[in-house]
Amino acid sequence: MTQFSVIIEMDEEGYVAHVPALQGCYAQGDTYEEVFENIRDVIKLHLEDIMKSGQDIPKMQQISLTTVEISV
């Protein structure tokens, strides 16, 4: 079993998810549950493509999430 960090953000139109370790691996959904299931499917497809091309599956990257305050 392989694990990946997934970042899920809410926007005006629903939710967007991406996987930092897998460049170009994005999904959208109207609800959190939908985007979570969609990103799982996208990760599976992305990994299938990586394996078919003979590349190594990337390792999970450690993610640090913080906030930055900016004066405007």
PDB file with SEQRES, HELIX, SHEET and CRYST1 records, atoms N, CA, C and O in Angstrom:
SEQRES   1 A   72  MET THR GLN PHE SER VAL ILE ILE GLU MET ASP GLU GLU          
SEQRES   2 A   72  GLY TYR VAL ALA HIS VAL PRO ALA LEU GLN GLY CYS TYR          
SEQRES   3 A   72  ALA GLN GLY ASP THR TYR GLU GLU VAL PHE GLU ASN ILE          
SEQRES   4 A   72  ARG ASP VAL ILE LYS LEU HIS LEU GLU ASP ILE MET LYS          
SEQRES   5 A   72  SER GLY GLN ASP ILE PRO LYS MET GLN GLN ILE SER LEU          
SEQRES   6 A   72  THR THR VAL GLU ILE SER VAL                                  
HELIX    1 AA1 TYR A   32  LYS A   52  1                                  21    
SHEET    1 AA1 3 ILE A   7  ASP A  11  0                                        
SHEET    2 AA1 3 GLY A  14  HIS A  18 -1                                        
SHEET    3 AA1 3 TYR A  26  GLY A  29 -1                                        
CRYST1    1.000    1.000    1.000  90.00  90.00  90.00 P 1           1          
ATOM      1  N   MET A   1       0.848  -1.177   0.000  1.00  0.00           N  
ATOM      2  CA  MET A   1       0.000   0.000   0.000  1.00  0.00           C  
ATOM      3  C   MET A   1       0.891   1.236   0.000  1.00  0.00           C  
ATOM      4  O   MET A   1       1.883   1.294   0.726  1.00  0.00           O  
ATOM      5  N   THR A   2       0.538   2.214  -0.807  1.00  0.00           N  
ATOM      6  CA  THR A   2       1.288   3.460  -0.918  1.00  0.00           C  
ATOM      7  C   THR A   2       0.417   4.603  -0.428  1.00  0.00           C  
ATOM      8  O   THR A   2      -0.784   4.641  -0.697  1.00  0.00           O  
ATOM      9  N   GLN A   3       1.027   5.533   0.291  1.00  0.00           N  
ATOM     10  CA  GLN A   3       0.296   6.696   0.796  1.00  0.00           C  
ATOM     11  C   GLN A   3       0.843   7.962   0.164  1.00  0.00           C  
ATOM     12  O   GLN A   3       2.033   8.061  -0.132  1.00  0.00           O  
ATOM     13  N   PHE A   4      -0.049   8.940  -0.041  1.00  0.00           N  
ATOM     14  CA  PHE A   4       0.337  10.242  -0.564  1.00  0.00           C  
ATOM     15  C   PHE A   4      -0.356  11.325   0.233  1.00  0.00           C  
ATOM     16  O   PHE A   4      -1.495  11.157   0.669  1.00  0.00           O  
ATOM     17  N   SER A   5       0.337  12.438   0.423  1.00  0.00           N  
ATOM     18  CA  SER A   5      -0.300  13.614   1.010  1.00  0.00           C  
ATOM     19  C   SER A   5      -1.199  14.233  -0.046  1.00  0.00           C  
ATOM     20  O   SER A   5      -0.807  14.375  -1.204  1.00  0.00           O  
ATOM     21  N   VAL A   6      -2.408  14.601   0.361  1.00  0.00           N  
ATOM     22  CA  VAL A   6      -3.378  15.219  -0.531  1.00  0.00           C  
ATOM     23  C   VAL A   6      -3.804  16.541   0.096  1.00  0.00           C  
ATOM     24  O   VAL A   6      -4.146  16.595   1.277  1.00  0.00           O  
ATOM     25  N   ILE A   7      -3.780  17.591  -0.693  1.00  0.00           N  
ATOM     26  CA  ILE A   7      -4.243  18.898  -0.238  1.00  0.00           C  
ATOM     27  C   ILE A   7      -5.620  19.137  -0.843  1.00  0.00           C  
ATOM     28  O   ILE A   7      -5.796  19.088  -2.060  1.00  0.00           O  
ATOM     29  N   ILE A   8      -6.597  19.398   0.032  1.00  0.00           N  
ATOM     30  CA  ILE A   8      -7.961  19.654  -0.405  1.00  0.00           C  
ATOM     31  C   ILE A   8      -8.335  21.065   0.037  1.00  0.00           C  
ATOM     32  O   ILE A   8      -8.229  21.420   1.211  1.00  0.00           O  
ATOM     33  N   GLU A   9      -8.775  21.856  -0.938  1.00  0.00           N  
ATOM     34  CA  GLU A   9      -9.164  23.236  -0.662  1.00  0.00           C  
ATOM     35  C   GLU A   9     -10.591  23.472  -1.140  1.00  0.00           C  
ATOM     36  O   GLU A   9     -11.031  22.899  -2.135  1.00  0.00           O  
ATOM     37  N   MET A  10     -11.300  24.323  -0.415  1.00  0.00           N  
ATOM     38  CA  MET A  10     -12.648  24.697  -0.812  1.00  0.00           C  
ATOM     39  C   MET A  10     -12.583  26.020  -1.565  1.00  0.00           C  
ATOM     40  O   MET A  10     -11.894  26.949  -1.143  1.00  0.00           O  
ATOM     41  N   ASP A  11     -13.304  26.102  -2.687  1.00  0.00           N  
ATOM     42  CA  ASP A  11     -13.404  27.367  -3.416  1.00  0.00           C  
ATOM     43  C   ASP A  11     -14.872  27.688  -3.667  1.00  0.00           C  
ATOM     44  O   ASP A  11     -15.753  27.029  -3.115  1.00  0.00           O  
ATOM     45  N   GLU A  12     -15.140  28.692  -4.492  1.00  0.00           N  
ATOM     46  CA  GLU A  12     -16.511  29.127  -4.744  1.00  0.00           C  
ATOM     47  C   GLU A  12     -17.370  28.050  -5.401  1.00  0.00           C  
ATOM     48  O   GLU A  12     -18.593  28.055  -5.258  1.00  0.00           O  
ATOM     49  N   GLU A  13     -16.745  27.145  -6.107  1.00  0.00           N  
ATOM     50  CA  GLU A  13     -17.487  26.147  -6.888  1.00  0.00           C  
ATOM     51  C   GLU A  13     -17.457  24.753  -6.285  1.00  0.00           C  
ATOM     52  O   GLU A  13     -17.990  23.823  -6.890  1.00  0.00           O  
ATOM     53  N   GLY A  14     -16.862  24.574  -5.132  1.00  0.00           N  
ATOM     54  CA  GLY A  14     -16.783  23.255  -4.518  1.00  0.00           C  
ATOM     55  C   GLY A  14     -15.412  23.021  -3.918  1.00  0.00           C  
ATOM     56  O   GLY A  14     -14.895  23.863  -3.184  1.00  0.00           O  
ATOM     57  N   TYR A  15     -14.823  21.878  -4.230  1.00  0.00           N  
ATOM     58  CA  TYR A  15     -13.539  21.485  -3.664  1.00  0.00           C  
ATOM     59  C   TYR A  15     -12.552  21.114  -4.767  1.00  0.00           C  
ATOM     60  O   TYR A  15     -12.927  20.602  -5.821  1.00  0.00           O  
ATOM     61  N   VAL A  16     -11.296  21.385  -4.493  1.00  0.00           N  
ATOM     62  CA  VAL A  16     -10.204  21.039  -5.400  1.00  0.00           C  
ATOM     63  C   VAL A  16      -9.161  20.283  -4.586  1.00  0.00           C  
ATOM     64  O   VAL A  16      -8.835  20.684  -3.469  1.00  0.00           O  
ATOM     65  N   ALA A  17      -8.639  19.196  -5.138  1.00  0.00           N  
ATOM     66  CA  ALA A  17      -7.612  18.403  -4.462  1.00  0.00           C  
ATOM     67  C   ALA A  17      -6.421  18.229  -5.389  1.00  0.00           C  
ATOM     68  O   ALA A  17      -6.575  18.125  -6.606  1.00  0.00           O  
ATOM     69  N   HIS A  18      -5.219  18.199  -4.795  1.00  0.00           N  
ATOM     70  CA  HIS A  18      -4.033  17.866  -5.580  1.00  0.00           C  
ATOM     71  C   HIS A  18      -3.031  17.121  -4.715  1.00  0.00           C  
ATOM     72  O   HIS A  18      -3.056  17.191  -3.486  1.00  0.00           O  
ATOM     73  N   VAL A  19      -2.150  16.405  -5.401  1.00  0.00           N  
ATOM     74  CA  VAL A  19      -1.144  15.566  -4.749  1.00  0.00           C  
ATOM     75  C   VAL A  19       0.225  16.132  -5.098  1.00  0.00           C  
ATOM     76  O   VAL A  19       0.682  15.979  -6.231  1.00  0.00           O  
ATOM     77  N   PRO A  20       0.894  16.790  -4.139  1.00  0.00           N  
ATOM     78  CA  PRO A  20       2.186  17.419  -4.439  1.00  0.00           C  
ATOM     79  C   PRO A  20       3.240  16.458  -5.006  1.00  0.00           C  
ATOM     80  O   PRO A  20       4.059  16.869  -5.828  1.00  0.00           O  
ATOM     81  N   ALA A  21       3.233  15.216  -4.591  1.00  0.00           N  
ATOM     82  CA  ALA A  21       4.239  14.255  -5.047  1.00  0.00           C  
ATOM     83  C   ALA A  21       3.999  13.779  -6.479  1.00  0.00           C  
ATOM     84  O   ALA A  21       4.894  13.213  -7.107  1.00  0.00           O  
ATOM     85  N   LEU A  22       2.792  14.008  -6.991  1.00  0.00           N  
ATOM     86  CA  LEU A  22       2.437  13.547  -8.331  1.00  0.00           C  
ATOM     87  C   LEU A  22       2.059  14.748  -9.184  1.00  0.00           C  
ATOM     88  O   LEU A  22       0.910  15.190  -9.176  1.00  0.00           O  
ATOM     89  N   GLN A  23       3.014  15.264  -9.907  1.00  0.00           N  
ATOM     90  CA  GLN A  23       2.796  16.466 -10.709  1.00  0.00           C  
ATOM     91  C   GLN A  23       1.628  16.273 -11.676  1.00  0.00           C  
ATOM     92  O   GLN A  23       1.571  15.286 -12.410  1.00  0.00           O  
ATOM     93  N   GLY A  24       0.698  17.229 -11.663  1.00  0.00           N  
ATOM     94  CA  GLY A  24      -0.445  17.173 -12.556  1.00  0.00           C  
ATOM     95  C   GLY A  24      -1.596  16.328 -12.053  1.00  0.00           C  
ATOM     96  O   GLY A  24      -2.547  16.084 -12.796  1.00  0.00           O  
ATOM     97  N   CYS A  25      -1.537  15.879 -10.821  1.00  0.00           N  
ATOM     98  CA  CYS A  25      -2.571  15.017 -10.252  1.00  0.00           C  
ATOM     99  C   CYS A  25      -3.563  15.885  -9.468  1.00  0.00           C  
ATOM    100  O   CYS A  25      -3.323  16.230  -8.311  1.00  0.00           O  
ATOM    101  N   TYR A  26      -4.684  16.230 -10.120  1.00  0.00           N  
ATOM    102  CA  TYR A  26      -5.702  17.116  -9.567  1.00  0.00           C  
ATOM    103  C   TYR A  26      -7.084  16.494  -9.709  1.00  0.00           C  
ATOM    104  O   TYR A  26      -7.304  15.651 -10.579  1.00  0.00           O  
ATOM    105  N   ALA A  27      -8.021  16.913  -8.847  1.00  0.00           N  
ATOM    106  CA  ALA A  27      -9.418  16.490  -8.966  1.00  0.00           C  
ATOM    107  C   ALA A  27     -10.311  17.586  -8.403  1.00  0.00           C  
ATOM    108  O   ALA A  27      -9.869  18.426  -7.619  1.00  0.00           O  
ATOM    109  N   GLN A  28     -11.575  17.565  -8.815  1.00  0.00           N  
ATOM    110  CA  GLN A  28     -12.565  18.507  -8.308  1.00  0.00           C  
ATOM    111  C   GLN A  28     -13.790  17.745  -7.847  1.00  0.00           C  
ATOM    112  O   GLN A  28     -14.004  16.596  -8.233  1.00  0.00           O  
ATOM    113  N   GLY A  29     -14.599  18.399  -7.013  1.00  0.00           N  
ATOM    114  CA  GLY A  29     -15.854  17.807  -6.573  1.00  0.00           C  
ATOM    115  C   GLY A  29     -16.737  18.853  -5.925  1.00  0.00           C  
ATOM    116  O   GLY A  29     -16.252  19.874  -5.438  1.00  0.00           O  
ATOM    117  N   ASP A  30     -18.029  18.595  -5.922  1.00  0.00           N  
ATOM    118  CA  ASP A  30     -18.974  19.518  -5.302  1.00  0.00           C  
ATOM    119  C   ASP A  30     -18.930  19.439  -3.778  1.00  0.00           C  
ATOM    120  O   ASP A  30     -19.210  20.424  -3.094  1.00  0.00           O  
ATOM    121  N   THR A  31     -18.579  18.268  -3.247  1.00  0.00           N  
ATOM    122  CA  THR A  31     -18.504  18.072  -1.796  1.00  0.00           C  
ATOM    123  C   THR A  31     -17.125  17.524  -1.439  1.00  0.00           C  
ATOM    124  O   THR A  31     -16.380  17.066  -2.306  1.00  0.00           O  
ATOM    125  N   TYR A  32     -16.799  17.578  -0.147  1.00  0.00           N  
ATOM    126  CA  TYR A  32     -15.527  17.029   0.326  1.00  0.00           C  
ATOM    127  C   TYR A  32     -15.440  15.542   0.005  1.00  0.00           C  
ATOM    128  O   TYR A  32     -14.406  15.058  -0.455  1.00  0.00           O  
ATOM    129  N   GLU A  33     -16.525  14.828   0.250  1.00  0.00           N  
ATOM    130  CA  GLU A  33     -16.542  13.385  -0.001  1.00  0.00           C  
ATOM    131  C   GLU A  33     -16.334  13.072  -1.477  1.00  0.00           C  
ATOM    132  O   GLU A  33     -15.628  12.126  -1.828  1.00  0.00           O  
ATOM    133  N   GLU A  34     -16.957  13.881  -2.342  1.00  0.00           N  
ATOM    134  CA  GLU A  34     -16.818  13.661  -3.787  1.00  0.00           C  
ATOM    135  C   GLU A  34     -15.389  13.913  -4.251  1.00  0.00           C  
ATOM    136  O   GLU A  34     -14.833  13.116  -5.006  1.00  0.00           O  
ATOM    137  N   VAL A  35     -14.786  15.023  -3.802  1.00  0.00           N  
ATOM    138  CA  VAL A  35     -13.417  15.300  -4.237  1.00  0.00           C  
ATOM    139  C   VAL A  35     -12.452  14.253  -3.688  1.00  0.00           C  
ATOM    140  O   VAL A  35     -11.472  13.908  -4.347  1.00  0.00           O  
ATOM    141  N   PHE A  36     -12.722  13.747  -2.491  1.00  0.00           N  
ATOM    142  CA  PHE A  36     -11.867  12.711  -1.909  1.00  0.00           C  
ATOM    143  C   PHE A  36     -11.902  11.437  -2.753  1.00  0.00           C  
ATOM    144  O   PHE A  36     -10.861  10.845  -3.037  1.00  0.00           O  
ATOM    145  N   GLU A  37     -13.095  11.022  -3.149  1.00  0.00           N  
ATOM    146  CA  GLU A  37     -13.210   9.836  -4.004  1.00  0.00           C  
ATOM    147  C   GLU A  37     -12.600  10.090  -5.380  1.00  0.00           C  
ATOM    148  O   GLU A  37     -11.947   9.211  -5.942  1.00  0.00           O  
ATOM    149  N   ASN A  38     -12.810  11.288  -5.924  1.00  0.00           N  
ATOM    150  CA  ASN A  38     -12.260  11.617  -7.246  1.00  0.00           C  
ATOM    151  C   ASN A  38     -10.734  11.606  -7.229  1.00  0.00           C  
ATOM    152  O   ASN A  38     -10.111  11.098  -8.161  1.00  0.00           O  
ATOM    153  N   ILE A  39     -10.124  12.161  -6.178  1.00  0.00           N  
ATOM    154  CA  ILE A  39      -8.651  12.191  -6.137  1.00  0.00           C  
ATOM    155  C   ILE A  39      -8.095  10.778  -5.976  1.00  0.00           C  
ATOM    156  O   ILE A  39      -7.027  10.474  -6.508  1.00  0.00           O  
ATOM    157  N   ARG A  40      -8.800   9.915  -5.254  1.00  0.00           N  
ATOM    158  CA  ARG A  40      -8.353   8.511  -5.152  1.00  0.00           C  
ATOM    159  C   ARG A  40      -8.320   7.866  -6.539  1.00  0.00           C  
ATOM    160  O   ARG A  40      -7.361   7.178  -6.886  1.00  0.00           O  
ATOM    161  N   ASP A  41      -9.364   8.090  -7.321  1.00  0.00           N  
ATOM    162  CA  ASP A  41      -9.417   7.536  -8.682  1.00  0.00           C  
ATOM    163  C   ASP A  41      -8.302   8.107  -9.557  1.00  0.00           C  
ATOM    164  O   ASP A  41      -7.661   7.375 -10.311  1.00  0.00           O  
ATOM    165  N   VAL A  42      -8.075   9.413  -9.453  1.00  0.00           N  
ATOM    166  CA  VAL A  42      -7.038  10.060 -10.258  1.00  0.00           C  
ATOM    167  C   VAL A  42      -5.654   9.538  -9.866  1.00  0.00           C  
ATOM    168  O   VAL A  42      -4.809   9.310 -10.732  1.00  0.00           O  
ATOM    169  N   ILE A  43      -5.420   9.347  -8.567  1.00  0.00           N  
ATOM    170  CA  ILE A  43      -4.127   8.806  -8.117  1.00  0.00           C  
ATOM    171  C   ILE A  43      -3.908   7.417  -8.708  1.00  0.00           C  
ATOM    172  O   ILE A  43      -2.825   7.123  -9.212  1.00  0.00           O  
ATOM    173  N   LYS A  44      -4.927   6.564  -8.650  1.00  0.00           N  
ATOM    174  CA  LYS A  44      -4.799   5.212  -9.212  1.00  0.00           C  
ATOM    175  C   LYS A  44      -4.427   5.265 -10.694  1.00  0.00           C  
ATOM    176  O   LYS A  44      -3.523   4.556 -11.137  1.00  0.00           O  
ATOM    177  N   LEU A  45      -5.128   6.109 -11.461  1.00  0.00           N  
ATOM    178  CA  LEU A  45      -4.835   6.236 -12.893  1.00  0.00           C  
ATOM    179  C   LEU A  45      -3.433   6.788 -13.125  1.00  0.00           C  
ATOM    180  O   LEU A  45      -2.715   6.326 -14.012  1.00  0.00           O  
ATOM    181  N   HIS A  46      -3.054   7.764 -12.334  1.00  0.00           N  
ATOM    182  CA  HIS A  46      -1.727   8.367 -12.456  1.00  0.00           C  
ATOM    183  C   HIS A  46      -0.639   7.321 -12.187  1.00  0.00           C  
ATOM    184  O   HIS A  46       0.354   7.257 -12.912  1.00  0.00           O  
ATOM    185  N   LEU A  47      -0.827   6.507 -11.151  1.00  0.00           N  
ATOM    186  CA  LEU A  47       0.160   5.475 -10.819  1.00  0.00           C  
ATOM    187  C   LEU A  47       0.231   4.398 -11.894  1.00  0.00           C  
ATOM    188  O   LEU A  47       1.309   3.883 -12.192  1.00  0.00           O  
ATOM    189  N   GLU A  48      -0.916   4.057 -12.476  1.00  0.00           N  
ATOM    190  CA  GLU A  48      -0.916   3.087 -13.582  1.00  0.00           C  
ATOM    191  C   GLU A  48      -0.063   3.598 -14.743  1.00  0.00           C  
ATOM    192  O   GLU A  48       0.721   2.846 -15.323  1.00  0.00           O  
ATOM    193  N   ASP A  49      -0.219   4.881 -15.079  1.00  0.00           N  
ATOM    194  CA  ASP A  49       0.579   5.473 -16.156  1.00  0.00           C  
ATOM    195  C   ASP A  49       2.067   5.464 -15.822  1.00  0.00           C  
ATOM    196  O   ASP A  49       2.899   5.173 -16.681  1.00  0.00           O  
ATOM    197  N   ILE A  50       2.399   5.783 -14.578  1.00  0.00           N  
ATOM    198  CA  ILE A  50       3.804   5.787 -14.147  1.00  0.00           C  
ATOM    199  C   ILE A  50       4.397   4.391 -14.289  1.00  0.00           C  
ATOM    200  O   ILE A  50       5.504   4.239 -14.806  1.00  0.00           O  
ATOM    201  N   MET A  51       3.673   3.373 -13.836  1.00  0.00           N  
ATOM    202  CA  MET A  51       4.182   2.000 -13.890  1.00  0.00           C  
ATOM    203  C   MET A  51       4.305   1.510 -15.333  1.00  0.00           C  
ATOM    204  O   MET A  51       5.261   0.815 -15.675  1.00  0.00           O  
ATOM    205  N   LYS A  52       3.335   1.873 -16.181  1.00  0.00           N  
ATOM    206  CA  LYS A  52       3.396   1.468 -17.590  1.00  0.00           C  
ATOM    207  C   LYS A  52       4.611   2.058 -18.297  1.00  0.00           C  
ATOM    208  O   LYS A  52       5.172   1.441 -19.203  1.00  0.00           O  
ATOM    209  N   SER A  53       5.011   3.246 -17.881  1.00  0.00           N  
ATOM    210  CA  SER A  53       6.158   3.896 -18.517  1.00  0.00           C  
ATOM    211  C   SER A  53       7.488   3.441 -17.908  1.00  0.00           C  
ATOM    212  O   SER A  53       8.555   3.874 -18.343  1.00  0.00           O  
ATOM    213  N   GLY A  54       7.418   2.567 -16.899  1.00  0.00           N  
ATOM    214  CA  GLY A  54       8.638   2.024 -16.306  1.00  0.00           C  
ATOM    215  C   GLY A  54       9.300   2.929 -15.278  1.00  0.00           C  
ATOM    216  O   GLY A  54      10.420   2.658 -14.844  1.00  0.00           O  
ATOM    217  N   GLN A  55       8.628   3.988 -14.889  1.00  0.00           N  
ATOM    218  CA  GLN A  55       9.188   4.897 -13.891  1.00  0.00           C  
ATOM    219  C   GLN A  55       8.923   4.365 -12.485  1.00  0.00           C  
ATOM    220  O   GLN A  55       8.044   3.528 -12.279  1.00  0.00           O  
ATOM    221  N   ASP A  56       9.694   4.864 -11.527  1.00  0.00           N  
ATOM    222  CA  ASP A  56       9.477   4.524 -10.125  1.00  0.00           C  
ATOM    223  C   ASP A  56       8.343   5.362  -9.567  1.00  0.00           C  
ATOM    224  O   ASP A  56       8.179   6.524  -9.941  1.00  0.00           O  
ATOM    225  N   ILE A  57       7.563   4.777  -8.678  1.00  0.00           N  
ATOM    226  CA  ILE A  57       6.497   5.514  -8.004  1.00  0.00           C  
ATOM    227  C   ILE A  57       7.134   6.461  -6.996  1.00  0.00           C  
ATOM    228  O   ILE A  57       7.928   6.032  -6.160  1.00  0.00           O  
ATOM    229  N   PRO A  58       6.794   7.743  -7.068  1.00  0.00           N  
ATOM    230  CA  PRO A  58       7.385   8.708  -6.127  1.00  0.00           C  
ATOM    231  C   PRO A  58       7.018   8.378  -4.685  1.00  0.00           C  
ATOM    232  O   PRO A  58       5.958   7.812  -4.420  1.00  0.00           O  
ATOM    233  N   LYS A  59       7.882   8.729  -3.776  1.00  0.00           N  
ATOM    234  CA  LYS A  59       7.635   8.554  -2.344  1.00  0.00           C  
ATOM    235  C   LYS A  59       6.797   9.721  -1.841  1.00  0.00           C  
ATOM    236  O   LYS A  59       6.830  10.816  -2.403  1.00  0.00           O  
ATOM    237  N   MET A  60       6.045   9.467  -0.771  1.00  0.00           N  
ATOM    238  CA  MET A  60       5.252  10.526  -0.160  1.00  0.00           C  
ATOM    239  C   MET A  60       6.176  11.609   0.359  1.00  0.00           C  
ATOM    240  O   MET A  60       7.198  11.326   0.985  1.00  0.00           O  
ATOM    241  N   GLN A  61       5.803  12.863   0.090  1.00  0.00           N  
ATOM    242  CA  GLN A  61       6.565  13.995   0.586  1.00  0.00           C  
ATOM    243  C   GLN A  61       5.946  14.489   1.883  1.00  0.00           C  
ATOM    244  O   GLN A  61       4.727  14.472   2.049  1.00  0.00           O  
ATOM    245  N   GLN A  62       6.797  14.928   2.795  1.00  0.00           N  
ATOM    246  CA  GLN A  62       6.277  15.526   4.013  1.00  0.00           C  
ATOM    247  C   GLN A  62       5.814  16.939   3.690  1.00  0.00           C  
ATOM    248  O   GLN A  62       6.541  17.709   3.061  1.00  0.00           O  
ATOM    249  N   ILE A  63       4.615  17.275   4.119  1.00  0.00           N  
ATOM    250  CA  ILE A  63       4.022  18.570   3.834  1.00  0.00           C  
ATOM    251  C   ILE A  63       3.923  19.361   5.133  1.00  0.00           C  
ATOM    252  O   ILE A  63       3.519  18.833   6.169  1.00  0.00           O  
ATOM    253  N   SER A  64       4.293  20.617   5.061  1.00  0.00           N  
ATOM    254  CA  SER A  64       4.132  21.522   6.192  1.00  0.00           C  
ATOM    255  C   SER A  64       3.113  22.579   5.787  1.00  0.00           C  
ATOM    256  O   SER A  64       3.301  23.271   4.786  1.00  0.00           O  
ATOM    257  N   LEU A  65       2.056  22.704   6.543  1.00  0.00           N  
ATOM    258  CA  LEU A  65       1.018  23.666   6.242  1.00  0.00           C  
ATOM    259  C   LEU A  65       1.030  24.742   7.317  1.00  0.00           C  
ATOM    260  O   LEU A  65       0.980  24.440   8.509  1.00  0.00           O  
ATOM    261  N   THR A  66       1.097  25.988   6.893  1.00  0.00           N  
ATOM    262  CA  THR A  66       1.123  27.102   7.819  1.00  0.00           C  
ATOM    263  C   THR A  66       0.406  28.282   7.188  1.00  0.00           C  
ATOM    264  O   THR A  66      -0.027  28.205   6.038  1.00  0.00           O  
ATOM    265  N   THR A  67       0.280  29.350   7.917  1.00  0.00           N  
ATOM    266  CA  THR A  67      -0.308  30.568   7.373  1.00  0.00           C  
ATOM    267  C   THR A  67       0.723  31.689   7.438  1.00  0.00           C  
ATOM    268  O   THR A  67       1.626  31.688   8.275  1.00  0.00           O  
ATOM    269  N   VAL A  68       0.560  32.622   6.547  1.00  0.00           N  
ATOM    270  CA  VAL A  68       1.442  33.788   6.496  1.00  0.00           C  
ATOM    271  C   VAL A  68       0.552  35.024   6.497  1.00  0.00           C  
ATOM    272  O   VAL A  68      -0.375  35.132   5.695  1.00  0.00           O  
ATOM    273  N   GLU A  69       0.838  35.943   7.393  1.00  0.00           N  
ATOM    274  CA  GLU A  69       0.058  37.176   7.456  1.00  0.00           C  
ATOM    275  C   GLU A  69       0.765  38.250   6.647  1.00  0.00           C  
ATOM    276  O   GLU A  69       1.954  38.506   6.843  1.00  0.00           O  
ATOM    277  N   ILE A  70       0.029  38.877   5.738  1.00  0.00           N  
ATOM    278  CA  ILE A  70       0.584  39.903   4.861  1.00  0.00           C  
ATOM    279  C   ILE A  70      -0.222  41.185   5.044  1.00  0.00           C  
ATOM    280  O   ILE A  70      -1.452  41.148   5.032  1.00  0.00           O  
ATOM    281  N   SER A  71       0.435  42.277   5.206  1.00  0.00           N  
ATOM    282  CA  SER A  71      -0.222  43.581   5.307  1.00  0.00           C  
ATOM    283  C   SER A  71      -0.407  44.140   3.899  1.00  0.00           C  
ATOM    284  O   SER A  71       0.555  44.255   3.140  1.00  0.00           O  
ATOM    285  N   VAL A  72      -1.644  44.487   3.555  1.00  0.00           N  
ATOM    286  CA  VAL A  72      -1.892  45.094   2.244  1.00  0.00           C  
ATOM    287  C   VAL A  72      -2.621  46.414   2.386  1.00  0.00           C  
ATOM    288  O   VAL A  72      -2.915  47.067   1.385  1.00  0.00           O  
TER     289      VAL A  72                                                      
END                                                                             
